[in-house]
Structures are given as structure tokens and as C-alpha cells.
Amino acid sequence: MRSFIAIPVPDDTADHLERLQRRLGAGRPVPRDNLHLTLAFLDDQPEEVLEGLHHELLALRAEPFAVAMGGIGAFGTALFVHVADDARLTLLHDTIARACRRAGIGLQKRRFRPHVTLARLRPGAAPPPLPPGLAETDLPDLPVTGIALYGSTLHPKGARHEILADYPLSA
């Protein structure tokens, strides 16, 4: 199963991001239910491996926190909002990477660039110029009160994500 671990975007934050998507007016907006901050892309994994990861994630302990969001960026086919590379977020990312390794999942070596994808561009399309005032957005902090294991199914109109399991943060 194609899967990943992410921080879900709560409804009140999603309201702000949807308004920002409308102001962008570019690309194919990511559906509200697909808004998230990816911590680890797991690629295709057998169910028994995901079950082992599930047990690792149940043991995860971390205090809830919030991270700042602001500014629009683009790479590849994604238009996104930056999320501050907060030390607590980096620690959570690293803790999840270790849990994945213990469950037998090898992650791709990538620099962690926290963001929430807002829209997808056509492959090869250049990012559009941003409307005035959008380069530095004023968004609320993203609350990090839990993480989720997602399943992802690819479709011609874009991926569909489904939360398979939630893991609330607590000390």
C-alpha cells in the first residue's frame, strides 16, 4: 500500500489555506481533505510492515506544539506554503524516521523541507507569478497535536489520501 506519515491540517487552519488557494488561482488546488504536512513518505509497503510501524507509532511520545506557516513557494509541480523548520518539528521528523527504520522501512534520503502543498501544476509548467501580497502570507500557526498514517491511491485527477490511523501527541 502506498503510504506516508503526516501532520493533518485541522479544519480551522484548512479554512485559511482554502482562502489562500483561491487567491493563488494557479494549478489544481489540493482538496481540503488532502491538506497535510508530510513527515515521512513510505512508498509502497506490505500490510504487515505497516502493522509493525503502527505499533512503533503507538509508543511515540512528544508534547503537542505549534509551528509558524507563511510565505508561498514552489518546487517541481507543487505550490506550497512554507512551515517553519522548528526544532520540535525536526525532532518529531527524526523520531518518526527512527520508528520507520525499526519497522523495517528504509526512507529515501531527502532534506526535510516542511510545507503544506496547496496546488499542483502541470508537469513542466513554470510556477506562475504570485499575486501581490501573497509572497509573505499571514497565516495562523499550524497546531501539531498528533500525526496520522495515511494510505494514498493515485487517480488521474490526483492522489486520494485516507487516514488509516491517528496518533495523538502526548508526553
Stockholm file with secondary structure:
# STOCKHOLM 1.0

chainA/1-171         MRSFIAIPVPDDTADHLERLQRRLGAGRPVPRDNLHLTLAFLDDQPEEVLEGLHHELLALRAEPFAVAMGGIGAFGTALFVHVADDARLTLLHDTIARACRRAGIGLQKRRFRPHVTLARLRPGAAPPPLPPGLAETDLPDLPVTGIALYGSTLHPKGARHEILADYPLSA
#=GR chainA/1-171 SS CEEEEEEECCHHHHHHHHHHHHHHCCSEECCGGGCEEEEEEEEECCHHHHHHHHHHHHTCCCCCEEECEEEEEEETTEEEEEECCCHHHHHHHHHHHHHHHHTTCCCCCCCCCCEEEEEECCTTCCCCCCCTTCSSCCCCCEEESEEEEEEEECCTTCCEEEEEEEEECCC
#=GC SS_cons         CEEEEEEECCHHHHHHHHHHHHHHCCSEECCGGGCEEEEEEEEECCHHHHHHHHHHHHTCCCCCEEECEEEEEEETTEEEEEECCCHHHHHHHHHHHHHHHHTTCCCCCCCCCCEEEEEECCTTCCCCCCCTTCSSCCCCCEEESEEEEEEEECCTTCCEEEEEEEEECCC
//
